[in-house]
Amino acid sequence: MNEQEILEKLLPLISEVTGVREDQIRMESFLMDDLGAESLDLLDLSFLIEETFGVTITADEFERRATSRLPREIYEQNGYLTEAAIIELRKSLPEIPPEKLQPGLPKIAIPRVLNVAVFVHLIQGKLKQLKEAAA
């Protein structure tokens, strides 16, 4: 599936969990800050994505990418992301504007910086992996 096809299937799911009309949701919309999603809404969205696309998105999906390349003690200190962690997150999440990912960001704030584009590209990558595994 291409980006547009995924977005078209994802918009109703995001609308369902946030209550925001589909025509008001953009790729650059932040799920929490722009669309009013809460932590439980993100969990609901993950379940809907699994039902719709057949791929699983775990709660720590985004962090796991960065921590796979960094030891945990270098990734965070006292609940805050280090500069090295921010560099890795920027590589893993190029859809997020750099100003949203700054050293000192509380680890707990990662869900706040997730936008629609992150989910579209994550789904796209997971679908590609499934297709390659089946081949």
VMD Tcl script that builds the backbone (N, CA, C; Angstrom):
set m [mol new atoms 405]
animate dup $m
set s [atomselect $m all]
$s set {name element resname resid chain x y z} {
  {N N MET 1 A 0.842 -1.185 0.000}
  {CA C MET 1 A 0.000 0.000 0.000}
  {C C MET 1 A 0.887 1.248 0.000}
  {N N ASN 2 A 0.461 2.242 -0.736}
  {CA C ASN 2 A 1.231 3.481 -0.722}
  {C C ASN 2 A 0.744 4.392 0.409}
  {N N GLU 3 A 1.462 5.486 0.588}
  {CA C GLU 3 A 1.178 6.413 1.687}
  {C C GLU 3 A -0.272 6.909 1.664}
  {N N GLN 4 A -0.761 7.277 0.494}
  {CA C GLN 4 A -2.118 7.814 0.375}
  {C C GLN 4 A -3.169 6.769 0.722}
  {N N GLU 5 A -2.969 5.529 0.268}
  {CA C GLU 5 A -3.925 4.455 0.571}
  {C C GLU 5 A -3.974 4.184 2.078}
  {N N ILE 6 A -2.806 4.191 2.703}
  {CA C ILE 6 A -2.761 3.976 4.149}
  {C C ILE 6 A -3.460 5.122 4.869}
  {N N LEU 7 A -3.152 6.356 4.451}
  {CA C LEU 7 A -3.776 7.521 5.079}
  {C C LEU 7 A -5.292 7.452 4.966}
  {N N GLU 8 A -5.809 7.071 3.807}
  {CA C GLU 8 A -7.258 6.997 3.609}
  {C C GLU 8 A -7.909 5.976 4.528}
  {N N LYS 9 A -7.222 4.877 4.828}
  {CA C LYS 9 A -7.760 3.870 5.748}
  {C C LYS 9 A -7.532 4.254 7.212}
  {N N LEU 10 A -6.502 5.073 7.462}
  {CA C LEU 10 A -6.164 5.476 8.817}
  {C C LEU 10 A -7.036 6.631 9.321}
  {N N LEU 11 A -7.419 7.538 8.438}
  {CA C LEU 11 A -8.201 8.712 8.848}
  {C C LEU 11 A -9.469 8.360 9.628}
  {N N PRO 12 A -10.282 7.393 9.165}
  {CA C PRO 12 A -11.481 7.076 9.946}
  {C C PRO 12 A -11.150 6.516 11.335}
  {N N LEU 13 A -10.032 5.827 11.445}
  {CA C LEU 13 A -9.635 5.275 12.737}
  {C C LEU 13 A -9.254 6.395 13.696}
  {N N ILE 14 A -8.482 7.342 13.202}
  {CA C ILE 14 A -8.076 8.486 14.024}
  {C C ILE 14 A -9.303 9.299 14.409}
  {N N SER 15 A -10.202 9.494 13.452}
  {CA C SER 15 A -11.433 10.238 13.717}
  {C C SER 15 A -12.259 9.541 14.799}
  {N N GLU 16 A -12.314 8.219 14.729}
  {CA C GLU 16 A -13.089 7.452 15.719}
  {C C GLU 16 A -12.542 7.638 17.134}
  {N N VAL 17 A -11.215 7.627 17.286}
  {CA C VAL 17 A -10.659 7.711 18.641}
  {C C VAL 17 A -10.550 9.142 19.161}
  {N N THR 18 A -10.493 10.128 18.252}
  {CA C THR 18 A -10.331 11.517 18.696}
  {C C THR 18 A -11.618 12.332 18.622}
  {N N GLY 19 A -12.548 11.906 17.766}
  {CA C GLY 19 A -13.769 12.683 17.567}
  {C C GLY 19 A -13.580 13.842 16.598}
  {N N VAL 20 A -12.400 13.947 15.999}
  {CA C VAL 20 A -12.112 15.014 15.031}
  {C C VAL 20 A -12.551 14.532 13.643}
  {N N ARG 21 A -13.207 15.410 12.893}
  {CA C ARG 21 A -13.645 15.055 11.537}
  {C C ARG 21 A -12.434 14.737 10.651}
  {N N GLU 22 A -12.609 13.773 9.778}
  {CA C GLU 22 A -11.524 13.338 8.900}
  {C C GLU 22 A -10.932 14.480 8.080}
  {N N ASP 23 A -11.779 15.403 7.626}
  {CA C ASP 23 A -11.274 16.490 6.781}
  {C C ASP 23 A -10.435 17.502 7.563}
  {N N GLN 24 A -10.393 17.361 8.873}
  {CA C GLN 24 A -9.575 18.253 9.701}
  {C C GLN 24 A -8.247 17.608 10.112}
  {N N ILE 25 A -8.030 16.372 9.708}
  {CA C ILE 25 A -6.815 15.642 10.088}
  {C C ILE 25 A -5.822 15.699 8.940}
  {N N ARG 26 A -4.605 16.100 9.250}
  {CA C ARG 26 A -3.525 16.220 8.259}
  {C C ARG 26 A -2.367 15.319 8.652}
  {N N MET 27 A -1.492 15.049 7.706}
  {CA C MET 27 A -0.305 14.234 7.991}
  {C C MET 27 A 0.509 14.839 9.132}
  {N N GLU 28 A 0.577 16.158 9.185}
  {CA C GLU 28 A 1.407 16.825 10.196}
  {C C GLU 28 A 0.678 17.057 11.523}
  {N N SER 29 A -0.581 16.623 11.612}
  {CA C SER 29 A -1.353 16.793 12.857}
  {C C SER 29 A -0.778 15.919 13.962}
  {N N PHE 30 A -0.521 16.533 15.118}
  {CA C PHE 30 A -0.057 15.791 16.284}
  {C C PHE 30 A -1.283 15.201 16.965}
  {N N LEU 31 A -1.235 13.907 17.237}
  {CA C LEU 31 A -2.413 13.231 17.764}
  {C C LEU 31 A -2.873 13.807 19.090}
  {N N MET 32 A -1.961 14.119 19.967}
  {CA C MET 32 A -2.363 14.625 21.284}
  {C C MET 32 A -2.599 16.132 21.256}
  {N N ASP 33 A -1.628 16.893 20.806}
  {CA C ASP 33 A -1.731 18.356 20.886}
  {C C ASP 33 A -2.732 18.952 19.899}
  {N N ASP 34 A -2.785 18.421 18.682}
  {CA C ASP 34 A -3.684 18.989 17.677}
  {C C ASP 34 A -5.063 18.334 17.664}
  {N N LEU 35 A -5.088 17.009 17.904}
  {CA C LEU 35 A -6.342 16.269 17.758}
  {C C LEU 35 A -6.970 15.883 19.091}
  {N N GLY 36 A -6.293 16.194 20.185}
  {CA C GLY 36 A -6.857 15.972 21.504}
  {C C GLY 36 A -6.846 14.534 22.005}
  {N N ALA 37 A -6.049 13.678 21.367}
  {CA C ALA 37 A -5.969 12.284 21.821}
  {C C ALA 37 A -5.312 12.220 23.198}
  {N N GLU 38 A -5.705 11.228 23.966}
  {CA C GLU 38 A -5.099 10.948 25.259}
  {C C GLU 38 A -4.388 9.600 25.152}
  {N N SER 39 A -3.657 9.233 26.188}
  {CA C SER 39 A -2.900 7.975 26.168}
  {C C SER 39 A -3.776 6.775 25.826}
  {N N LEU 40 A -4.954 6.702 26.426}
  {CA C LEU 40 A -5.850 5.581 26.138}
  {C C LEU 40 A -6.335 5.595 24.695}
  {N N ASP 41 A -6.471 6.787 24.124}
  {CA C ASP 41 A -6.870 6.892 22.719}
  {C C ASP 41 A -5.794 6.297 21.813}
  {N N LEU 42 A -4.532 6.515 22.168}
  {CA C LEU 42 A -3.445 5.950 21.371}
  {C C LEU 42 A -3.463 4.427 21.449}
  {N N LEU 43 A -3.806 3.902 22.599}
  {CA C LEU 43 A -3.930 2.456 22.753}
  {C C LEU 43 A -5.087 1.937 21.896}
  {N N ASP 44 A -6.210 2.633 21.942}
  {CA C ASP 44 A -7.354 2.262 21.101}
  {C C ASP 44 A -6.977 2.314 19.626}
  {N N LEU 45 A -6.237 3.344 19.240}
  {CA C LEU 45 A -5.807 3.477 17.850}
  {C C LEU 45 A -4.928 2.293 17.451}
  {N N SER 46 A -4.054 1.879 18.342}
  {CA C SER 46 A -3.186 0.727 18.055}
  {C C SER 46 A -4.020 -0.525 17.780}
  {N N PHE 47 A -5.075 -0.735 18.583}
  {CA C PHE 47 A -5.951 -1.890 18.369}
  {C C PHE 47 A -6.677 -1.797 17.028}
  {N N LEU 48 A -7.166 -0.607 16.701}
  {CA C LEU 48 A -7.866 -0.416 15.427}
  {C C LEU 48 A -6.921 -0.622 14.242}
  {N N ILE 49 A -5.689 -0.168 14.386}
  {CA C ILE 49 A -4.692 -0.365 13.326}
  {C C ILE 49 A -4.438 -1.855 13.125}
  {N N GLU 50 A -4.334 -2.580 14.222}
  {CA C GLU 50 A -4.101 -4.022 14.117}
  {C C GLU 50 A -5.269 -4.705 13.406}
  {N N GLU 51 A -6.497 -4.332 13.765}
  {CA C GLU 51 A -7.680 -4.920 13.122}
  {C C GLU 51 A -7.755 -4.572 11.639}
  {N N THR 52 A -7.434 -3.333 11.312}
  {CA C THR 52 A -7.601 -2.841 9.946}
  {C C THR 52 A -6.464 -3.256 9.020}
  {N N PHE 53 A -5.227 -3.146 9.517}
  {CA C PHE 53 A -4.064 -3.377 8.667}
  {C C PHE 53 A -3.379 -4.723 8.918}
  {N N GLY 54 A -3.703 -5.362 10.043}
  {CA C GLY 54 A -3.065 -6.629 10.352}
  {C C GLY 54 A -1.633 -6.503 10.840}
  {N N VAL 55 A -1.286 -5.320 11.359}
  {CA C VAL 55 A 0.057 -5.105 11.921}
  {C C VAL 55 A -0.090 -4.628 13.364}
  {N N THR 56 A 0.893 -4.977 14.175}
  {CA C THR 56 A 0.862 -4.625 15.592}
  {C C THR 56 A 1.784 -3.453 15.868}
  {N N ILE 57 A 1.271 -2.481 16.613}
  {CA C ILE 57 A 2.077 -1.352 17.073}
  {C C ILE 57 A 2.052 -1.396 18.592}
  {N N THR 58 A 3.221 -1.578 19.186}
  {CA C THR 58 A 3.302 -1.653 20.640}
  {C C THR 58 A 3.493 -0.264 21.242}
  {N N ALA 59 A 3.227 -0.155 22.521}
  {CA C ALA 59 A 3.326 1.132 23.216}
  {C C ALA 59 A 4.735 1.706 23.164}
  {N N ASP 60 A 5.739 0.840 23.169}
  {CA C ASP 60 A 7.115 1.333 23.175}
  {C C ASP 60 A 7.780 1.251 21.801}
  {N N GLU 61 A 6.983 1.109 20.770}
  {CA C GLU 61 A 7.476 0.939 19.397}
  {C C GLU 61 A 8.508 1.991 18.986}
  {N N PHE 62 A 8.219 3.226 19.283}
  {CA C PHE 62 A 9.057 4.327 18.812}
  {C C PHE 62 A 10.347 4.400 19.615}
  {N N GLU 63 A 10.230 4.160 20.900}
  {CA C GLU 63 A 11.405 4.159 21.767}
  {C C GLU 63 A 12.332 2.992 21.461}
  {N N ARG 64 A 11.732 1.850 21.191}
  {CA C ARG 64 A 12.522 0.642 20.959}
  {C C ARG 64 A 13.493 0.821 19.803}
  {N N ARG 65 A 13.091 1.561 18.786}
  {CA C ARG 65 A 13.986 1.814 17.655}
  {C C ARG 65 A 15.250 2.536 18.109}
  {N N ALA 66 A 15.069 3.549 18.927}
  {CA C ALA 66 A 16.215 4.332 19.397}
  {C C ALA 66 A 17.038 3.557 20.416}
  {N N THR 67 A 16.366 2.855 21.330}
  {CA C THR 67 A 17.110 2.148 22.378}
  {C C THR 67 A 17.808 0.906 21.848}
  {N N SER 68 A 17.426 0.449 20.665}
  {CA C SER 68 A 18.132 -0.697 20.087}
  {C C SER 68 A 19.551 -0.309 19.686}
  {N N ARG 69 A 19.780 0.970 19.516}
  {CA C ARG 69 A 21.107 1.460 19.121}
  {C C ARG 69 A 21.853 2.144 20.259}
  {N N LEU 70 A 21.172 2.332 21.375}
  {CA C LEU 70 A 21.780 3.014 22.525}
  {C C LEU 70 A 21.530 2.241 23.806}
  {N N PRO 71 A 22.518 2.151 24.671}
  {CA C PRO 71 A 22.255 1.561 25.992}
  {C C PRO 71 A 21.243 2.431 26.744}
  {N N ARG 72 A 20.416 1.801 27.545}
  {CA C ARG 72 A 19.351 2.497 28.268}
  {C C ARG 72 A 19.891 3.678 29.081}
  {N N GLU 73 A 21.063 3.506 29.721}
  {CA C GLU 73 A 21.603 4.591 30.564}
  {C C GLU 73 A 22.087 5.788 29.737}
  {N N ILE 74 A 22.338 5.579 28.450}
  {CA C ILE 74 A 22.705 6.698 27.576}
  {C C ILE 74 A 21.448 7.310 26.957}
  {N N TYR 75 A 20.403 6.520 26.850}
  {CA C TYR 75 A 19.150 6.976 26.255}
  {C C TYR 75 A 18.426 7.977 27.151}
  {N N GLU 76 A 18.360 7.659 28.419}
  {CA C GLU 76 A 17.659 8.559 29.337}
  {C C GLU 76 A 18.405 8.665 30.656}
  {N N GLN 77 A 18.235 9.812 31.278}
  {CA C GLN 77 A 18.804 10.035 32.602}
  {C C GLN 77 A 17.749 10.731 33.448}
  {N N ASN 78 A 17.383 10.084 34.538}
  {CA C ASN 78 A 16.373 10.623 35.458}
  {C C ASN 78 A 15.053 10.950 34.762}
  {N N GLY 79 A 14.686 10.119 33.778}
  {CA C GLY 79 A 13.402 10.302 33.102}
  {C C GLY 79 A 13.421 11.283 31.946}
  {N N TYR 80 A 14.600 11.836 31.630}
  {CA C TYR 80 A 14.721 12.796 30.532}
  {C C TYR 80 A 15.613 12.223 29.439}
  {N N LEU 81 A 15.277 12.520 28.195}
  {CA C LEU 81 A 16.055 12.013 27.073}
  {C C LEU 81 A 17.358 12.788 26.930}
  {N N THR 82 A 18.416 12.059 26.660}
  {CA C THR 82 A 19.727 12.677 26.483}
  {C C THR 82 A 19.858 13.195 25.059}
  {N N GLU 83 A 20.914 13.922 24.821}
  {CA C GLU 83 A 21.173 14.420 23.463}
  {C C GLU 83 A 21.348 13.252 22.496}
  {N N ALA 84 A 22.028 12.195 22.936}
  {CA C ALA 84 A 22.207 11.013 22.085}
  {C C ALA 84 A 20.853 10.379 21.746}
  {N N ALA 85 A 19.961 10.343 22.707}
  {CA C ALA 85 A 18.623 9.790 22.472}
  {C C ALA 85 A 17.857 10.626 21.455}
  {N N ILE 86 A 17.954 11.924 21.582}
  {CA C ILE 86 A 17.261 12.816 20.645}
  {C C ILE 86 A 17.785 12.604 19.226}
  {N N ILE 87 A 19.084 12.454 19.084}
  {CA C ILE 87 A 19.678 12.201 17.764}
  {C C ILE 87 A 19.109 10.911 17.170}
  {N N GLU 88 A 19.031 9.865 17.980}
  {CA C GLU 88 A 18.491 8.588 17.504}
  {C C GLU 88 A 17.004 8.693 17.185}
  {N N LEU 89 A 16.247 9.399 18.010}
  {CA C LEU 89 A 14.823 9.570 17.739}
  {C C LEU 89 A 14.598 10.373 16.465}
  {N N ARG 90 A 15.413 11.370 16.233}
  {CA C ARG 90 A 15.282 12.150 14.987}
  {C C ARG 90 A 15.531 11.274 13.765}
  {N N LYS 91 A 16.481 10.341 13.880}
  {CA C LYS 91 A 16.740 9.403 12.778}
  {C C LYS 91 A 15.558 8.458 12.598}
  {N N SER 92 A 15.031 7.957 13.702}
  {CA C SER 92 A 13.937 6.987 13.672}
  {C C SER 92 A 12.599 7.615 13.300}
  {N N LEU 93 A 12.437 8.886 13.619}
  {CA C LEU 93 A 11.160 9.576 13.405}
  {C C LEU 93 A 11.372 10.868 12.610}
  {N N PRO 94 A 11.787 10.751 11.349}
  {CA C PRO 94 A 12.055 11.965 10.563}
  {C C PRO 94 A 10.804 12.806 10.296}
  {N N GLU 95 A 9.632 12.230 10.541}
  {CA C GLU 95 A 8.379 12.956 10.317}
  {C C GLU 95 A 8.149 14.036 11.367}
  {N N ILE 96 A 8.827 13.942 12.477}
  {CA C ILE 96 A 8.623 14.895 13.564}
  {C C ILE 96 A 9.557 16.091 13.388}
  {N N PRO 97 A 9.023 17.305 13.413}
  {CA C PRO 97 A 9.880 18.491 13.285}
  {C C PRO 97 A 10.951 18.502 14.377}
  {N N PRO 98 A 12.195 18.841 14.031}
  {CA C PRO 98 A 13.298 18.815 15.006}
  {C C PRO 98 A 13.032 19.626 16.273}
  {N N GLU 99 A 12.283 20.711 16.160}
  {CA C GLU 99 A 12.032 21.537 17.352}
  {C C GLU 99 A 11.178 20.805 18.392}
  {N N LYS 100 A 10.465 19.763 17.976}
  {CA C LYS 100 A 9.666 18.977 18.914}
  {C C LYS 100 A 10.524 17.967 19.682}
  {N N LEU 101 A 11.681 17.632 19.120}
  {CA C LEU 101 A 12.591 16.669 19.746}
  {C C LEU 101 A 13.857 17.381 20.184}
  {N N GLN 102 A 13.864 17.812 21.419}
  {CA C GLN 102 A 15.005 18.546 21.976}
  {C C GLN 102 A 15.564 17.808 23.187}
  {N N PRO 103 A 16.891 17.893 23.411}
  {CA C PRO 103 A 17.455 17.283 24.621}
  {C C PRO 103 A 16.727 17.801 25.864}
  {N N GLY 104 A 16.521 16.900 26.809}
  {CA C GLY 104 A 15.806 17.263 28.029}
  {C C GLY 104 A 14.312 16.974 27.948}
  {N N LEU 105 A 13.853 16.485 26.781}
  {CA C LEU 105 A 12.448 16.112 26.650}
  {C C LEU 105 A 12.162 14.978 27.631}
  {N N PRO 106 A 11.120 15.114 28.437}
  {CA C PRO 106 A 10.798 14.005 29.349}
  {C C PRO 106 A 10.418 12.767 28.536}
  {N N LYS 107 A 10.930 11.623 28.942}
  {CA C LYS 107 A 10.633 10.366 28.250}
  {C C LYS 107 A 9.126 10.152 28.136}
  {N N ILE 108 A 8.410 10.521 29.158}
  {CA C ILE 108 A 6.964 10.342 29.194}
  {C C ILE 108 A 6.243 11.205 28.145}
  {N N ALA 109 A 6.928 12.203 27.590}
  {CA C ALA 109 A 6.321 13.115 26.620}
  {C C ALA 109 A 6.423 12.621 25.176}
  {N N ILE 110 A 7.062 11.493 24.945}
  {CA C ILE 110 A 7.220 11.008 23.573}
  {C C ILE 110 A 5.878 10.894 22.839}
  {N N PRO 111 A 4.835 10.349 23.451}
  {CA C PRO 111 A 3.557 10.279 22.727}
  {C C PRO 111 A 3.035 11.641 22.261}
  {N N ARG 112 A 3.390 12.702 22.956}
  {CA C ARG 112 A 2.917 14.049 22.589}
  {C C ARG 112 A 3.467 14.511 21.249}
  {N N VAL 113 A 4.606 13.967 20.828}
  {CA C VAL 113 A 5.228 14.450 19.591}
  {C C VAL 113 A 4.888 13.585 18.378}
  {N N LEU 114 A 4.047 12.571 18.555}
  {CA C LEU 114 A 3.690 11.688 17.446}
  {C C LEU 114 A 2.613 12.334 16.580}
  {N N ASN 115 A 2.893 12.366 15.297}
  {CA C ASN 115 A 1.914 12.913 14.365}
  {C C ASN 115 A 1.374 11.808 13.451}
  {N N VAL 116 A 0.422 12.147 12.636}
  {CA C VAL 116 A -0.223 11.178 11.750}
  {C C VAL 116 A 0.807 10.550 10.813}
  {N N ALA 117 A 1.728 11.339 10.299}
  {CA C ALA 117 A 2.738 10.833 9.369}
  {C C ALA 117 A 3.563 9.702 9.984}
  {N N VAL 118 A 3.862 9.797 11.269}
  {CA C VAL 118 A 4.615 8.736 11.950}
  {C C VAL 118 A 3.858 7.418 11.837}
  {N N PHE 119 A 2.563 7.448 12.079}
  {CA C PHE 119 A 1.768 6.227 12.023}
  {C C PHE 119 A 1.637 5.711 10.591}
  {N N VAL 120 A 1.449 6.604 9.633}
  {CA C VAL 120 A 1.350 6.186 8.226}
  {C C VAL 120 A 2.621 5.455 7.816}
  {N N HIS 121 A 3.764 6.036 8.120}
  {CA C HIS 121 A 5.036 5.435 7.692}
  {C C HIS 121 A 5.356 4.167 8.474}
  {N N LEU 122 A 4.961 4.125 9.732}
  {CA C LEU 122 A 5.172 2.910 10.523}
  {C C LEU 122 A 4.340 1.760 9.952}
  {N N ILE 123 A 3.084 2.034 9.651}
  {CA C ILE 123 A 2.214 1.013 9.050}
  {C C ILE 123 A 2.776 0.578 7.708}
  {N N GLN 124 A 3.202 1.529 6.907}
  {CA C GLN 124 A 3.761 1.223 5.592}
  {C C GLN 124 A 4.981 0.300 5.725}
  {N N GLY 125 A 5.858 0.597 6.657}
  {CA C GLY 125 A 7.040 -0.231 6.877}
  {C C GLY 125 A 6.685 -1.627 7.355}
  {N N LYS 126 A 5.722 -1.716 8.254}
  {CA C LYS 126 A 5.318 -3.023 8.774}
  {C C LYS 126 A 4.634 -3.863 7.696}
  {N N LEU 127 A 3.832 -3.233 6.841}
  {CA C LEU 127 A 3.196 -3.958 5.743}
  {C C LEU 127 A 4.249 -4.473 4.762}
  {N N LYS 128 A 5.256 -3.670 4.531}
  {CA C LYS 128 A 6.351 -4.081 3.635}
  {C C LYS 128 A 7.085 -5.288 4.220}
  {N N GLN 129 A 7.346 -5.260 5.527}
  {CA C GLN 129 A 8.004 -6.398 6.180}
  {C C GLN 129 A 7.166 -7.670 6.060}
  {N N LEU 130 A 5.853 -7.547 6.256}
  {CA C LEU 130 A 4.971 -8.701 6.132}
  {C C LEU 130 A 5.011 -9.272 4.716}
  {N N LYS 131 A 4.989 -8.386 3.740}
  {CA C LYS 131 A 5.012 -8.820 2.339}
  {C C LYS 131 A 6.327 -9.532 2.018}
  {N N GLU 132 A 7.438 -8.972 2.497}
  {CA C GLU 132 A 8.745 -9.581 2.260}
  {C C GLU 132 A 8.862 -10.927 2.965}
  {N N ALA 133 A 8.307 -11.033 4.150}
  {CA C ALA 133 A 8.358 -12.294 4.902}
  {C C ALA 133 A 7.528 -13.380 4.216}
  {N N ALA 134 A 6.450 -12.954 3.568}
  {CA C ALA 134 A 5.579 -13.914 2.898}
  {C C ALA 134 A 6.150 -14.376 1.554}
  {N N ALA 135 A 7.059 -13.592 1.006}
  {CA C ALA 135 A 7.614 -13.915 -0.326}
  {C C ALA 135 A 8.640 -15.028 -0.267}
}
mol reanalyze $m
mol bondsrecalc $m
mol representation Tube
mol addrep $m
